[in-house]
Amino acid sequence: MENIKLNKEKKERKAFLSYTLAAIFGFVGLLKSWVYTPLEEDMYGDVTGGINAIVGGDAFNYIINGTPDLVTML
């Protein structure tokens, strides 16, 4: 009987840890998706800014940044 209690406690700890890690990874993935500022040109033509902006086109940046976000959330 005591062995069954110990197994139940282990399962509960593992489940709690699993759900906690899933919530953390999901939050990090969504945060990476939300924090995006495109590259911008100033009045002199210099490119400035760009958090998570890797290439010049916004569509390409969404594809490049979307893949790690998806993997992070899975």
DSSP file (Angstrom, degrees, kcal/mol; ACC not computed):
  #  RESIDUE AA STRUCTURE BP1 BP2  ACC     N-H-->O    O-->H-N    N-H-->O    O-->H-N    TCO  KAPPA ALPHA  PHI   PSI    X-CA   Y-CA   Z-CA
    1    1 A M     >        0   0    0      0, 0.0     4,-1.5     0, 0.0     3,-0.1   0.000 360.0 360.0 360.0 -40.3    0.0    0.0    0.0
    2    2 A E  H  >  +     0   0    0      1,-0.2     4,-2.0     2,-0.2     5,-0.1   0.851 360.0  56.9 -67.3 -33.6    2.8    2.4    0.9
    3    3 A N  H  > S+     0   0    0      1,-0.2     4,-2.2     2,-0.2    -1,-0.2   0.859 103.5  53.9 -64.6 -36.4    4.5    1.6   -2.5
    4    4 A I  H  > S+     0   0    0      2,-0.2     4,-2.1     1,-0.2    -1,-0.2   0.889 107.3  51.0 -66.4 -39.2    1.3    2.7   -4.3
    5    5 A K  H  X S+     0   0    0     -4,-1.5     4,-2.4     2,-0.2    -2,-0.2   0.915 109.8  49.8 -63.7 -42.8    1.4    6.1   -2.5
    6    6 A L  H  X S+     0   0    0     -4,-2.0     4,-2.2     1,-0.2    -2,-0.2   0.908 110.9  49.2 -63.9 -41.4    5.0    6.6   -3.4
    7    7 A N  H  X S+     0   0    0     -4,-2.2     4,-2.2     1,-0.2    -1,-0.2   0.888 110.9  50.7 -64.3 -38.3    4.3    5.9   -7.1
    8    8 A K  H  X S+     0   0    0     -4,-2.1     4,-2.3     2,-0.2    -2,-0.2   0.905 109.9  49.7 -65.9 -41.4    1.4    8.2   -7.0
    9    9 A E  H  X S+     0   0    0     -4,-2.4     4,-2.3     2,-0.2    -2,-0.2   0.893 110.3  50.8 -64.7 -39.8    3.5   11.0   -5.5
   10   10 A K  H  X S+     0   0    0     -4,-2.2     4,-2.5     2,-0.2    -1,-0.2   0.914 110.6  49.1 -63.5 -42.2    6.2   10.5   -8.2
   11   11 A K  H  X S+     0   0    0     -4,-2.2     4,-2.5     1,-0.2    -2,-0.2   0.899 110.7  50.3 -64.1 -40.3    3.6   10.7  -10.9
   12   12 A E  H  X S+     0   0    0     -4,-2.3     4,-2.5     2,-0.2    -1,-0.2   0.905 111.2  48.4 -65.5 -40.8    2.2   13.9   -9.4
   13   13 A R  H  X S+     0   0    0     -4,-2.3     4,-2.6     2,-0.2     5,-0.2   0.927 113.0  47.6 -63.7 -44.7    5.6   15.5   -9.2
   14   14 A K  H  X S+     0   0    0     -4,-2.5     4,-2.5     2,-0.2    -2,-0.2   0.897 112.7  49.0 -64.1 -40.2    6.4   14.5  -12.8
   15   15 A A  H  X S+     0   0    0     -4,-2.5     4,-2.7     2,-0.2     5,-0.2   0.922 111.9  48.7 -65.7 -43.7    3.1   15.8  -14.0
   16   16 A F  H  X S+     0   0    0     -4,-2.5     4,-2.3     1,-0.2    -2,-0.2   0.925 113.6  46.7 -61.7 -44.8    3.6   19.1  -12.2
   17   17 A L  H  X S+     0   0    0     -4,-2.6     4,-2.6     2,-0.2     5,-0.2   0.902 112.6  50.5 -62.9 -42.2    7.1   19.5  -13.6
   18   18 A S  H  X S+     0   0    0     -4,-2.5     4,-2.2    -5,-0.2    -2,-0.2   0.928 112.6  44.7 -63.7 -46.6    5.8   18.6  -17.1
   19   19 A Y  H  X S+     0   0    0     -4,-2.7     4,-2.2     2,-0.2    -1,-0.2   0.871 113.1  52.0 -66.3 -36.6    3.0   21.1  -17.0
   20   20 A T  H  X S+     0   0    0     -4,-2.3     4,-2.3    -5,-0.2    -2,-0.2   0.937 111.5  45.6 -65.4 -46.0    5.3   23.8  -15.6
   21   21 A L  H  X S+     0   0    0     -4,-2.6     4,-2.8     1,-0.2     5,-0.2   0.887 111.5  53.1 -64.3 -38.6    7.9   23.3  -18.3
   22   22 A A  H  X S+     0   0    0     -4,-2.2     4,-2.2    -5,-0.2    -1,-0.2   0.905 110.0  48.1 -63.0 -40.9    5.2   23.3  -21.0
   23   23 A A  H  X S+     0   0    0     -4,-2.2     4,-2.3     2,-0.2    -2,-0.2   0.906 112.7  48.4 -66.0 -41.5    3.8   26.6  -19.7
   24   24 A I  H  X S+     0   0    0     -4,-2.3     4,-2.6     2,-0.2    -2,-0.2   0.945 113.8  45.3 -64.5 -48.1    7.3   28.2  -19.6
   25   25 A F  H  X S+     0   0    0     -4,-2.8     4,-2.3     1,-0.2    -1,-0.2   0.878 113.0  51.3 -65.5 -36.7    8.2   27.0  -23.1
   26   26 A G  H  X S+     0   0    0     -4,-2.2     4,-2.3    -5,-0.2    -1,-0.2   0.913 111.0  48.0 -64.0 -42.4    4.8   28.2  -24.4
   27   27 A F  H  X S+     0   0    0     -4,-2.3     4,-2.5     2,-0.2    -2,-0.2   0.915 111.9  49.1 -64.5 -43.6    5.2   31.6  -22.8
   28   28 A V  H  X S+     0   0    0     -4,-2.6     4,-2.3     2,-0.2    -2,-0.2   0.907 111.5  50.3 -62.8 -41.6    8.8   32.0  -24.2
   29   29 A G  H  X S+     0   0    0     -4,-2.3     4,-1.4     1,-0.2    -2,-0.2   0.915 113.0  44.7 -63.5 -43.4    7.5   31.0  -27.7
   30   30 A L  H  X S+     0   0    0     -4,-2.3     4,-2.2     2,-0.2    -2,-0.2   0.879 111.2  54.2 -68.6 -37.0    4.7   33.4  -27.6
   31   31 A L  H  X S+     0   0    0     -4,-2.5     4,-2.1     1,-0.2    -2,-0.2   0.911 106.9  51.1 -63.2 -42.0    7.0   36.2  -26.3
   32   32 A K  H  < S+     0   0    0     -4,-2.3    -1,-0.2     1,-0.2    -2,-0.2   0.854 111.4  48.9 -63.2 -33.6    9.4   35.6  -29.1
   33   33 A S  H  < S+     0   0    0     -4,-1.4    -2,-0.2    -5,-0.2    -1,-0.2   0.872 112.3  47.4 -72.7 -36.9    6.5   35.9  -31.6
   34   34 A W  H  < S+     0   0    0     -4,-2.2     2,-1.4     1,-0.2    -2,-0.2   0.828  98.1  72.4 -76.0 -31.8    5.2   39.1  -30.0
   35   35 A V     <  +     0   0    0     -4,-2.1     2,-0.4    -5,-0.2    -1,-0.2  -0.671  66.3 129.8 -90.5  90.1    8.5   41.0  -29.8
   36   36 A Y        +     0   0    0     -2,-1.4    16,-0.2    16,-0.0    -3,-0.0  -0.960  26.4 174.3-143.4 122.3    9.2   41.9  -33.4
   37   37 A T  E     -A   51   0A   0     14,-1.4    14,-0.6    -2,-0.4    16,-0.2  -0.997  28.8-129.4-125.1 128.6   10.1   45.2  -34.8
   38   38 A P  E     -     0   0A   0      0, 0.0    12,-0.5     0, 0.0     2,-0.2  -0.210  32.1 -89.0 -72.2 164.0   11.0   45.4  -38.5
   39   39 A L  E     -A   49   0A   0     16,-0.3     2,-0.3    10,-0.2    10,-0.2  -0.506  48.9-164.2 -68.2 140.1   14.1   47.1  -39.9
   40   40 A E  E     -A   48   0A   0      8,-2.6     8,-3.8    -2,-0.2     2,-0.4  -0.951  15.0-133.4-129.5 149.2   13.6   50.7  -40.6
   41   41 A E  E     -A   47   0A   0     -2,-0.3     6,-0.2     6,-0.2     2,-0.1  -0.848  19.7-144.2 -99.5 136.1   15.4   53.3  -42.6
   42   42 A D    >   -     0   0    0      4,-2.5     3,-1.8    -2,-0.4    -1,-0.0  -0.233  41.4 -83.4 -85.6-174.1   16.1   56.7  -41.1
   43   43 A M  T 3  S+     0   0    0      1,-0.3    -1,-0.1     2,-0.1    -2,-0.0   0.642 129.6  54.6 -69.8 -12.4   16.1   59.9  -43.1
   44   44 A Y  T 3  S-     0   0    0      2,-0.1    -1,-0.3     0, 0.0     3,-0.1   0.433 119.3-106.6 -96.9  -0.9   19.7   59.3  -44.3
   45   45 A G  S <  S+     0   0    0     -3,-1.8     2,-0.3     1,-0.3    -2,-0.1   0.500  73.2 140.2  90.0   4.8   19.0   55.9  -45.7
   46   46 A D        -     0   0    0      1,-0.0    -4,-2.5    -5,-0.0     2,-0.5  -0.616  54.0-122.5 -82.4 141.5   20.7   54.0  -42.9
   47   47 A V  E     +A   41   0A   0     -2,-0.3     2,-0.3    -6,-0.2    -6,-0.2  -0.711  40.6 170.2 -85.7 127.8   19.0   50.8  -41.6
   48   48 A T  E     +A   40   0A   0     -8,-3.8    -8,-2.6    -2,-0.5     0, 0.0  -0.834  35.1  16.3-131.6 168.7   18.2   50.9  -37.9
   49   49 A G  E     +A   39   0A   0     -2,-0.3   -10,-0.2   -10,-0.2     4,-0.0  -0.240  49.3 153.2  72.6-157.0   16.2   48.9  -35.3
   50   50 A G  E >   -     0   0A   0    -12,-0.5     2,-0.6     1,-0.1     3,-0.5   0.915  23.3-162.1  95.4  78.9   15.1   45.4  -36.0
   51   51 A I  E 3  S-A   37   0A   0    -14,-0.6   -14,-1.4     1,-0.2    -1,-0.1  -0.829  90.6  -2.9 -86.5 125.4   14.5   43.1  -33.1
   52   52 A N  T 3  S+     0   0    0     -2,-0.6     2,-0.7     1,-0.2    -1,-0.2   0.630 100.2 135.8  64.5  16.5   14.5   39.6  -34.5
   53   53 A A    <   +     0   0    0     -3,-0.5    -1,-0.2   -16,-0.2     3,-0.1  -0.857  18.6 161.1 -95.5 115.1   14.8   41.1  -38.0
   54   54 A I        +     0   0    0     -2,-0.7     2,-0.2     3,-0.2    -1,-0.2   0.836  61.1  24.3-103.1 -44.2   17.4   39.1  -39.9
   55   55 A V  S    S-     0   0    0      2,-0.3   -16,-0.3     3,-0.1    -1,-0.1  -0.653  86.7-101.2-117.7 175.7   16.8   39.9  -43.6
   56   56 A G  S    S+     0   0    0     -2,-0.2     2,-0.3    -3,-0.1   -17,-0.1   0.803  94.7  77.0 -71.2 -31.5   15.2   42.9  -45.3
   57   57 A G     >  -     0   0    0      1,-0.1     4,-1.9   -19,-0.1    -2,-0.3  -0.646  68.0-146.1 -89.8 136.4   11.8   41.5  -46.0
   58   58 A D  H  > S+     0   0    0     -2,-0.3     4,-2.4     1,-0.2     5,-0.2   0.886  99.2  55.2 -64.3 -39.0    9.1   41.2  -43.3
   59   59 A A  H  > S+     0   0    0      1,-0.2     4,-1.8     2,-0.2    -1,-0.2   0.912 108.7  47.8 -62.4 -41.8    7.6   38.1  -44.8
   60   60 A F  H  > S+     0   0    0      1,-0.2     4,-2.9     2,-0.2    -1,-0.2   0.893 110.4  52.5 -65.8 -38.5   11.0   36.3  -44.7
   61   61 A N  H  X S+     0   0    0     -4,-1.9     4,-2.9     1,-0.2     5,-0.3   0.893 107.4  51.7 -64.5 -38.9   11.6   37.4  -41.1
   62   62 A Y  H  X S+     0   0    0     -4,-2.4     4,-1.7     2,-0.2    -1,-0.2   0.893 112.6  45.9 -64.4 -37.9    8.2   36.0  -40.1
   63   63 A I  H  X S+     0   0    0     -4,-1.8     4,-1.5     2,-0.2    -2,-0.2   0.939 115.0  46.3 -68.3 -46.3    9.1   32.7  -41.7
   64   64 A I  H  < S+     0   0    0     -4,-2.9    -2,-0.2     1,-0.2    -3,-0.2   0.911 120.0  39.2 -64.0 -42.8   12.6   32.6  -40.2
   65   65 A N  H  X S+     0   0    0     -4,-2.9     4,-1.4    -5,-0.2    -1,-0.2   0.752 109.5  62.0 -79.4 -23.8   11.4   33.6  -36.7
   66   66 A G  H  X S+     0   0    0     -4,-1.7     4,-2.6    -5,-0.3     5,-0.2   0.842  95.1  60.5 -71.4 -33.2    8.3   31.5  -36.9
   67   67 A T  H  X S+     0   0    0     -4,-1.5     4,-2.2     2,-0.2     5,-0.2   0.956 108.6  40.5 -64.2 -51.9   10.1   28.2  -37.2
   68   68 A P  H  > S+     0   0    0      0, 0.0     4,-2.7     0, 0.0    -1,-0.2   0.864 114.1  55.8 -64.7 -31.7   12.0   28.4  -33.8
   69   69 A D  H  X S+     0   0    0     -4,-1.4     4,-2.1     2,-0.2    -2,-0.2   0.935 108.4  47.0 -62.4 -44.3    8.8   29.8  -32.2
   70   70 A L  H  X S+     0   0    0     -4,-2.6     4,-1.5     1,-0.2    -1,-0.2   0.922 113.8  47.3 -62.3 -44.9    6.9   26.8  -33.4
   71   71 A V  H  < S+     0   0    0     -4,-2.2    -1,-0.2     1,-0.2    -2,-0.2   0.893 110.4  53.0 -65.0 -38.9    9.6   24.4  -32.2
   72   72 A T  H  < S+     0   0    0     -4,-2.7    -1,-0.2     1,-0.2    -2,-0.2   0.897 111.5  45.9 -63.0 -39.6    9.8   26.2  -28.8
   73   73 A M  H  <        0   0    0     -4,-2.1    -1,-0.2     1,-0.3    -2,-0.2   0.734 360.0 360.0 -78.7 -21.0    6.1   25.9  -28.3
   74   74 A L     <        0   0    0     -4,-1.5    -1,-0.3    -5,-0.2    -2,-0.2   0.511 360.0 360.0 -78.3 360.0    6.0   22.2  -29.3
